[in-house]
Amino acid sequence: MSALTKAKGFKKSKTGTYLSIGTTAFGAVSVLKQAKKARYEHDTLRLIDAVVSAAAIATGVALLLRELKRLGDDDVLLG
C-alpha cells in the first residue's frame, strides 16, 4: 500500500475526521480574533470577511460531524 493510499484512508477514518475537526477549531479561534479586531477598528470589510469565514467553518464542521455519523461513531454528542 502506497503512502498516498494510506493518507487517503486516514482522511476517511474516525481519527482523521477528529483531527480535521480539531484543526478547524483552531481556524475558528483565528476568525474570532479577526472579528474582534475588525469591530475594534470599525473595519466593515474585514468584519464581513470574518463572518463569511465563520460560516465556512460552521459548514465544514457540520460536514465533518456528518462524516463521523456515517462512519458509525457511537459518541453521545452526535445523537
C-alpha positions as CSV (number, residue, x, y, z in Angstrom):
1,M,0.0,0.0,0.0
2,S,1.5,3.3,-1.0
3,A,1.8,6.3,1.3
4,L,-0.8,8.2,-0.7
5,T,-3.3,5.4,-0.4
6,K,-2.7,5.3,3.4
7,A,-3.1,9.1,3.6
8,K,-6.4,8.9,1.8
9,G,-7.6,6.1,4.0
10,F,-6.6,8.1,7.1
11,K,-8.6,11.1,5.9
12,K,-11.8,8.9,5.8
13,S,-11.1,7.4,9.2
14,K,-12.6,8.4,12.6
15,T,-9.2,9.6,13.8
16,G,-8.6,11.6,10.7
17,T,-12.1,13.2,11.0
18,Y,-11.5,14.1,14.6
19,L,-8.2,15.6,13.6
20,S,-9.9,17.7,10.9
21,I,-12.4,19.0,13.5
22,G,-9.6,20.0,15.8
23,T,-7.8,21.7,13.0
24,T,-10.9,23.6,12.1
25,A,-11.4,24.6,15.7
26,F,-8.0,26.4,15.6
27,G,-9.2,28.2,12.5
28,A,-12.2,29.3,14.3
29,V,-10.1,30.9,17.0
30,S,-8.2,32.9,14.3
31,V,-11.5,34.1,12.8
32,L,-12.8,35.2,16.2
33,K,-9.7,37.3,16.7
34,Q,-10.1,38.8,13.3
35,A,-13.7,39.7,14.0
36,K,-12.8,41.2,17.4
37,K,-10.1,43.3,15.8
38,A,-12.3,44.4,12.9
39,R,-15.0,45.5,15.3
40,Y,-12.5,47.4,17.4
41,E,-11.1,49.2,14.3
42,H,-14.6,49.7,12.8
43,D,-13.4,47.8,9.6
44,T,-16.6,46.7,8.0
45,L,-14.9,44.8,5.1
46,R,-12.7,42.8,7.5
47,L,-15.7,42.1,9.7
48,I,-17.7,40.8,6.7
49,D,-14.7,38.6,5.8
50,A,-14.7,37.2,9.3
51,V,-18.4,36.4,9.2
52,V,-18.1,34.6,5.8
53,S,-15.1,32.7,7.2
54,A,-17.1,31.7,10.3
55,A,-19.9,30.4,8.1
56,A,-17.5,28.3,6.1
57,I,-16.0,26.9,9.3
58,A,-19.5,26.1,10.6
59,T,-20.4,24.3,7.3
60,G,-17.1,22.4,7.4
61,V,-17.7,21.2,11.0
62,A,-21.2,20.1,10.1
63,L,-19.9,18.1,7.2
64,L,-17.2,16.5,9.4
65,L,-19.9,15.6,12.0
66,R,-22.0,14.1,9.3
67,E,-19.0,12.0,8.2
68,L,-18.4,10.8,11.7
69,K,-22.0,9.7,11.9
70,R,-21.6,7.9,8.6
71,L,-18.6,6.1,10.0
72,G,-20.7,4.8,12.7
73,D,-19.3,6.7,15.7
74,D,-21.2,5.9,18.9
75,D,-20.4,9.2,20.5
76,V,-23.2,10.5,22.8
77,L,-22.8,14.1,21.5
78,L,-23.7,13.0,17.9
79,G,-27.0,11.5,18.8
